[in-house]
Amino acid sequence: MTDLALEELRAAYRRDYDPYADRSIADHLAELADRRVDKPVSYSARGNGCWVLTDYDDVSDLLRRNNRGVVSFPNEPDGLNLSGARDKQIPIELDGPEHREIRRVLDPLFGPRKVAELEDRLREECNRLIDGFIEDGRCDFVSSFAVPFPGATVLAIMGWPPEDLEMMNGWADVLLHGVPGGTEEESNAARGRTHQEFAAYMARKIPEWRAAPRKDDVMSVMLDAEIGGKKLTDDQLFDFSVLMMMAGLDTVQSVLARSAVYFAERPDQWDRMFENPDLVPTAVEELLRWATPPVPTRTITDDHLEIRGVKIPQGERVHAPLGSANRDPKYYENPDEIVFDRPVKPHLAFGVGTHRCVGLHLARLELAIAFEELHRRIGKFELDPEQPVPHEHLGLAWGVLDVHLRFAPGSRELS
């Protein structure tokens, strides 16, 4: 496609959208819902430009396609690969036999049976964290629980040093969200520095792990893994670690934090969720649909990607907010409402197809246990009227920076 033809195509579908705009998640969802009706496929010239999808079927189609795109950031500066990948990022950018090889290695490490073995450890960690704030009658739920709970589990599974959790959470936060309230340039500069810091960290750790084989944690298994008959290079292990750090340390905490805000404002729903123990798994799925954090962006690598008759050419970025797809009224009646017994329609919170999130079973178990133990120990809670209201963040994953809660000290009833 010539430059002129590309500019004409972009102009024909132009409707600007800033995924980092300092607005609420609800405002972004409202904007995307309006676009779903008016321009379900559109081009935004903000930043470096990207195509924006809004419809469940279109997003699902993009995610199911193999060999169609690489991970990118919607406003990533040209020449700076913030995802870290020097080649195809493992496993998300591999397709065909290479992808099947690496998933055969990874899937058993995160399979239902393996994850179920973690239940006692997860409940113990959950209660250890609750013990740290329950007598106070108030807490910042994000820093006291939503961040450290899944983080400690992910580091243990990966075989990363537990004492580095706070540092890694900070890196994941910057890579995904940039600088809250900062300019696009400030966020990209912060991501660049973070990428360098994490690269230096892994450059020290990977040789140490190679020299001293350990147990069956993920990094140890990946050190022995092969693709096409070759073991992974240090660069490939680093790129894999970037992805696992961002996905493993952010998604569950984001769903926990947004759910905490919702239940603080809707205590009737909090109690209803536990009226029937059999309802908890379906309630977790509904919360995942409603609070879906990931906002994947891909750069097209084939000749073109055709969506709704629009042939998007090679090199163009495509922005696919999963939260918008999961609010498509074609499949979810009253999509902005949480309905625990909603008729089943598979949501896209974990993606779909061969690249579906490898950690989905772990995420589901973490959420179910967290909700169960919080309800058992604390019961009702509310937003602390003496603290600032929750501050949301956007970027590659939607979530909440802080959620100040108030509850009865050491009790299940509010004073």
C-alpha positions in Angstrom: 0.0 0.0 0.0 1.4 3.4 -0.9 1.7 6.2 1.7 -1.1 8.1 0.0 -3.4 5.1 0.0 -2.6 4.5 3.7 -3.3 8.1 4.6 -6.7 7.9 2.8 -7.6 4.7 4.6 -6.7 6.3 7.9 -8.7 9.4 7.1 -11.7 7.4 6.1 -11.8 5.6 9.5 -10.4 8.5 11.6 -11.7 9.0 15.1 -9.1 9.8 17.7 -8.8 8.0 21.0 -6.2 8.3 23.7 -5.8 5.1 25.7 -3.8 7.0 28.3 -6.3 9.9 28.7 -6.7 10.9 32.3 -10.3 9.8 32.6 -12.1 7.2 34.6 -12.3 3.6 33.4 -16.1 4.1 33.2 -15.6 7.1 30.9 -13.2 5.1 28.7 -15.8 2.2 28.5 -18.5 4.7 27.6 -16.4 6.1 24.8 -15.6 2.6 23.5 -19.3 1.6 23.7 -20.2 4.7 21.6 -17.5 3.8 19.1 -18.8 0.2 19.0 -22.0 1.7 17.5 -20.6 4.5 15.5 -17.2 3.2 14.3 -16.4 -0.3 15.6 -13.1 -0.2 13.7 -11.5 3.2 13.7 -8.1 4.9 13.4 -6.7 7.2 16.0 -3.8 9.5 15.1 -2.9 10.1 18.8 0.7 9.3 19.6 2.2 7.1 16.9 -1.3 6.2 15.8 -3.3 3.0 16.2 -6.4 1.2 15.0 -9.0 0.7 17.7 -11.3 -2.3 18.0 -14.3 -2.3 20.3 -16.5 -5.3 19.3 -16.4 -8.8 21.0 -16.2 -10.7 17.7 -13.5 -8.4 16.2 -11.3 -8.5 19.3 -11.8 -12.3 19.5 -10.9 -12.7 15.8 -7.7 -10.6 16.3 -6.7 -12.7 19.3 -7.3 -16.1 17.5 -5.2 -15.3 14.5 -1.7 -16.8 14.4 1.3 -15.1 12.9 -0.6 -11.8 12.7 1.1 -9.4 15.1 3.7 -8.6 17.7 3.2 -7.0 21.1 3.6 -3.2 21.1 2.5 -0.2 23.1 0.0 2.2 21.5 2.1 5.3 22.0 5.5 3.6 22.0 8.2 5.8 20.4 9.7 4.5 17.2 12.9 2.7 17.8 12.2 1.9 21.4 10.9 -1.6 22.0 9.4 -1.3 25.5 8.2 -4.9 25.7 11.9 -5.9 25.8 11.7 -8.4 23.0 14.7 -8.5 20.6 13.0 -11.2 18.5 9.7 -13.0 18.9 8.6 -12.7 22.6 8.1 -16.1 24.3 5.4 -17.4 24.2 3.0 -14.7 23.1 4.7 -13.9 19.7 5.5 -17.5 18.7 3.2 -19.4 16.4 2.9 -22.9 14.9 5.4 -25.6 16.0 7.5 -23.2 18.0 4.5 -22.1 20.1 3.3 -25.6 20.6 6.8 -26.6 21.8 7.0 -23.9 24.5 3.4 -24.4 25.6 4.0 -28.1 26.1 6.7 -27.0 28.6 4.7 -24.2 30.3 1.2 -25.5 30.4 1.8 -28.4 32.9 3.5 -25.8 35.3 0.2 -23.8 35.4 -2.3 -26.6 34.8 -5.3 -27.2 37.1 -3.7 -30.1 39.0 -0.4 -28.2 39.6 -2.3 -25.0 40.6 -4.6 -26.9 43.0 -1.5 -27.9 45.0 -1.0 -24.3 45.9 -4.4 -23.8 47.7 -3.1 -24.2 51.3 -0.1 -21.9 50.6 -2.5 -19.3 49.1 -4.9 -19.4 52.0 -2.0 -19.1 54.5 -0.5 -16.1 52.6 -4.0 -14.5 52.3 -4.6 -14.8 56.1 -1.0 -13.6 56.9 -1.7 -10.4 55.0 -5.2 -9.9 56.6 -3.6 -10.4 60.0 -1.4 -7.4 59.2 -4.3 -4.9 59.0 -7.5 -6.4 60.5 -7.0 -5.0 64.0 -6.5 -1.5 62.5 -10.0 -1.4 61.1 -8.7 0.3 57.9 -6.2 -0.2 55.2 -5.1 0.7 51.7 -6.3 -2.5 50.2 -4.0 -2.2 47.2 -0.7 -2.0 49.0 -1.7 -4.2 52.0 -3.3 -7.0 50.0 -4.1 -6.8 46.3 -0.4 -6.2 45.3 1.5 -8.6 47.7 -1.0 -11.5 47.6 -0.6 -12.5 43.9 2.9 -11.2 43.8 4.3 -13.5 46.4 2.7 -16.5 44.6 4.1 -15.5 41.2 7.6 -15.0 42.5 7.5 -18.4 44.2 6.3 -20.2 41.1 8.8 -18.4 38.9 11.7 -19.0 41.2 12.4 -15.3 41.6 13.8 -14.1 45.0 10.9 -13.2 47.3 12.8 -10.3 48.7 12.6 -8.6 45.3 8.8 -8.5 45.2 8.5 -4.8 45.9 11.1 -3.9 43.3 9.5 -6.1 40.6 6.0 -4.8 41.4 7.4 -1.3 40.8 8.9 -2.3 37.5 5.7 -4.0 36.3 3.7 -0.9 37.3 5.9 1.5 35.3 6.0 -0.8 32.2 2.2 -1.2 32.2 1.0 2.2 33.4 3.8 4.7 32.8 3.8 7.7 35.2 0.3 8.4 36.6 -0.6 12.0 35.7 2.6 12.3 33.7 3.0 13.3 30.0 3.4 10.7 27.3 7.1 11.6 27.1 7.6 11.2 30.8 5.9 7.8 30.8 8.0 6.5 27.9 11.2 7.7 29.5 10.2 6.0 32.7 9.5 2.8 30.8 12.9 3.0 29.1 14.7 3.3 32.4 12.7 0.5 33.9 13.5 -1.8 31.0 17.2 -1.1 31.4 17.0 -1.7 35.2 15.2 -5.0 34.7 17.6 -6.0 31.9 20.6 -5.4 34.2 18.9 -7.4 37.0 18.2 -10.4 34.8 21.7 -10.2 33.3 23.0 -10.9 36.8 20.5 -13.5 37.7 20.3 -15.7 34.6 24.0 -16.7 34.7 23.6 -17.5 38.5 20.6 -19.7 37.8 22.5 -21.5 34.9 25.4 -22.2 37.2 23.3 -23.4 40.1 20.4 -25.6 38.9 17.4 -25.5 41.2 14.1 -27.2 41.7 11.1 -27.3 39.3 10.2 -23.6 39.4 9.4 -22.0 36.0 12.7 -20.4 35.4 14.6 -23.6 36.1 12.4 -25.5 33.7 12.8 -22.8 31.1 16.6 -23.0 31.4 16.3 -26.5 30.1 13.6 -25.9 27.6 14.3 -26.1 23.8 12.7 -24.5 20.8 13.6 -26.1 17.5 16.3 -28.3 19.2 18.0 -25.3 20.8 18.0 -24.1 24.4 16.8 -20.6 25.1 19.3 -17.8 25.0 19.7 -15.3 27.8 17.9 -12.7 25.7 15.0 -15.1 25.2 14.8 -15.8 28.9 14.8 -12.1 29.6 12.0 -11.4 27.1 10.0 -14.2 28.6 10.6 -12.8 32.1 9.3 -9.3 31.1 6.1 -10.8 29.9 5.6 -13.0 33.0 6.4 -10.1 35.3 3.9 -7.8 33.7 1.1 -10.4 33.4 1.7 -12.2 36.7 2.1 -9.2 39.0 -0.6 -6.9 37.7 -3.8 -8.7 36.4 -5.0 -10.3 39.6 -4.2 -7.3 41.7 -6.2 -5.1 39.3 -9.3 -7.3 39.5 -9.0 -7.5 43.3 -8.7 -3.7 43.6 -11.6 -2.9 41.3 -13.8 -5.6 42.9 -13.0 -4.1 46.4 -14.3 -0.7 45.2 -17.4 -2.3 43.8 -18.2 -4.4 46.9 -17.5 -1.4 49.2 -20.3 0.4 47.5 -22.5 -2.7 47.1 -22.3 -4.7 50.3 -25.5 -6.5 49.4 -23.7 -8.0 46.4 -20.7 -8.9 48.7 -23.0 -11.0 50.9 -25.0 -12.4 48.0 -21.8 -13.8 46.4 -21.4 -16.2 49.3 -25.0 -17.2 49.9 -24.3 -20.4 47.9 -20.7 -21.7 47.8 -21.4 -23.0 44.3 -21.9 -19.4 43.2 -18.3 -18.3 43.9 -16.7 -19.7 40.7 -19.3 -18.1 38.5 -19.1 -14.9 40.4 -15.3 -14.9 39.9 -15.9 -15.3 36.1 -18.3 -12.4 36.1 -15.9 -10.2 38.1 -13.1 -11.1 35.6 -15.5 -10.0 32.8 -16.5 -6.8 34.4 -13.0 -5.8 35.6 -11.0 -7.1 32.7 -7.6 -5.3 33.0 -5.5 -6.2 29.9 -5.5 -3.8 26.9 -3.4 -5.6 24.3 -1.9 -3.8 21.3 -0.4 -5.6 18.3 1.7 -4.5 15.3 0.7 -6.3 12.1 3.5 -8.4 10.6 1.7 -10.0 7.7 0.7 -8.1 4.5 -2.5 -7.0 6.1 -5.1 -7.8 8.7 -8.8 -7.7 7.5 -11.4 -6.7 10.0 -15.0 -5.8 8.9 -13.7 -5.4 5.3 -11.0 -3.0 6.4 -7.6 -4.2 5.2 -5.1 -2.9 7.8 -1.7 -3.0 6.3 1.6 -4.4 7.7 3.3 -2.2 10.3 0.1 -0.7 11.7 -0.7 -0.9 15.4 -4.1 -2.4 16.5 -5.4 -1.6 19.9 -7.9 -4.1 21.4 -9.3 -3.2 24.8 -10.5 -6.5 26.2 -12.7 -4.7 28.7 -14.7 -3.2 25.7 -15.2 -6.6 24.1 -16.4 -8.0 27.5 -19.0 -5.3 27.7 -20.5 -6.0 24.2 -24.3 -6.0 24.7 -24.7 -8.5 21.8 -23.5 -11.1 24.3 -24.0 -9.5 27.8 -27.3 -8.0 28.6 -26.8 -4.9 30.8 -23.1 -5.3 30.4 -22.1 -2.7 32.9 -23.9 -4.6 35.7 -22.4 -7.5 37.7 -24.8 -10.5 37.5 -23.4 -13.4 39.3 -25.7 -16.0 37.7 -25.3 -14.5 34.2 -25.8 -17.0 31.4 -22.5 -18.3 30.3 -20.7 -16.6 27.5 -16.9 -17.1 27.5 -15.3 -13.7 28.4 -12.0 -12.6 26.9 -10.2 -11.6 30.1 -7.6 -14.3 29.5 -7.6 -13.9 25.7 -8.7 -16.7 23.5 -7.3 -19.4 21.1 -3.8 -20.9 21.3 -2.4 -17.8 23.0 -4.9 -17.9 25.8 -3.2 -16.8 29.1 -1.1 -19.6 30.6 -1.8 -18.5 34.1 -5.6 -18.5 34.0 -6.1 -21.4 36.4 -3.8 -19.7 38.9 -5.6 -16.4 38.6 -9.0 -18.0 39.1 -7.8 -19.8 42.2 -6.1 -16.7 43.7 -9.3 -14.6 43.2 -11.6 -17.3 44.7 -9.4 -17.8 47.8 -8.9 -14.0 48.3 -12.6 -13.3 48.2 -13.5 -16.3 50.4 -10.9 -15.4 53.1 -11.7 -11.7 53.1 -15.4 -12.5 53.5 -14.7 -15.0 56.3 -12.4 -12.7 58.2 -13.7 -9.2 57.5 -17.2 -9.3 56.3 -18.6 -5.9 55.4 -16.4 -3.0 54.6 -16.8 0.5 53.1 -14.6 3.1 51.4 -12.9 5.1 54.1 -14.6 8.5 54.2 -11.5 10.1 55.7 -9.2 9.1 52.8 -9.1 10.1 49.2 -11.3 8.3 46.7 -9.7 5.5 44.7 -7.5 6.7 41.9 -7.7 4.6 38.7 -4.9 4.0 36.3 -4.9 3.2 32.6 -2.3 2.1 30.0 -1.8 -1.6 29.1 -3.9 -2.7 32.0 -6.7 -1.0 33.8 -6.8 -0.9 37.6 -6.8 1.2 40.8 -3.8 2.7 42.5 -5.2 2.8 46.0 -8.4 1.7 47.7 -8.8 2.9 51.3 -11.2 0.7 53.2 -12.8 0.9 56.6 -14.2 -2.0 58.6 -14.8 -3.1 62.2 -11.4 -3.8 63.8 -10.9 -7.5 64.3 -14.6 -8.2 63.5 -17.0 -9.0 60.7 -19.4 -6.1 61.4 -19.0 -2.4 60.7 -19.2 -0.2 63.8 
